[in-house]
C-alpha cells in the first residue's frame, strides 16, 4: 500500500473531522516520512500533537526537555496524492515507459496522477 506515496509528495487529508471542528480534513502538506511497516505517513503541518519530554542536561550543561509540538503519523489510507495540475486529490496509476540512457534501453514503471473527479 505504501508504494503509492513517497517522501516529498504533496498529499491531502481526506478523512477525519473538518477544519471547522478542529480537525485536519482538507489540509494539504508534504510527506516528511513514510513508515512502511505501519502503513503510516508523517505529513508536514497535519496531525499535531504535544509531547512532554523529560528535563535533562547536555554535555555543555544546557537544559533540554519541556513541551514540544510535533507531527504524528497518520494512516496512509486517510491521505490522497494531490494532482499537480488541478490541485485536487487524485488516485495514482503506474505505466511502463522505455528509457534510453547511454545507449541502453530499459523498461521503467512511472507514477502518474489519474483524472481527478469532483472530490475524492
Secondary structure, DSSP 8 states (H G I E B T S, - for coil): -TTS--TT-EEEE-SSSBGGGT--BT-EEEEEEEETTTTEEEETTSSEEEEEEEEEE-TT--EEEEEEEEE--EEGGGEEEE-TTT-SEE-EEEEEEEEEETTEEEEEEEEEE----S--
